[in-house]
Amino acid sequence: MVDTRFSVSIQIMMALAYCGEDELSSSETLAKSLKTNPTFIRKLVSGLVEHELVQSYRGKGGGIKLAKSPDKISLNDIYLASTGEKRLISIHKKPEFPEPKILGNFKPLGSKKPMLSVNVDDFVAANPNDIKPGMEVIHLKFGQGKVMSVDERLVASIVFDGLDENQEKRIMLQFAKLQIVT
């Protein structure tokens, strides 16, 4: 079911603001102009009266008018009056969790060998056909490493010093820029 209390309350407040400060409007008149039931209008007006947004006068010649200047009324005021303090957006309360514990098989800091610092201007890429297993090479991103194998498609398996032990990188030599150290 769609809750129309807020939107109809806004329309009531706009109609009352349009009427002016001294003119009273009846629930029947408002209901006709808003195409809704007068009982529904009276129910919404009671909430607006409680929140001191409108004044209501009973009896013959009675009616409803704004209690404040329209520029002193916010949409939040109308919302709270029309919905009975119901929150616009409800956020469920989550339990507070302790700091997460990092799980896994991590090596202590400092276990990696330091990365080799290479000046890009001094870097000379080798011909891919010259790279053979057992050679020490330098890659600008991964640092220094040892070539373990090279297949017929010129894909090399290289273990780089800066990476975890026994972690081989497979690199296509035609695209990778490697400098031969030994």
Summary of the structure (lengths in Angstrom):
residues: 182
radius of gyration: 38.5
end to end distance: 77.4
largest distance: 106.5
contacts: 415
relative contact order: 0.11
helix: 30%
strand: 19%
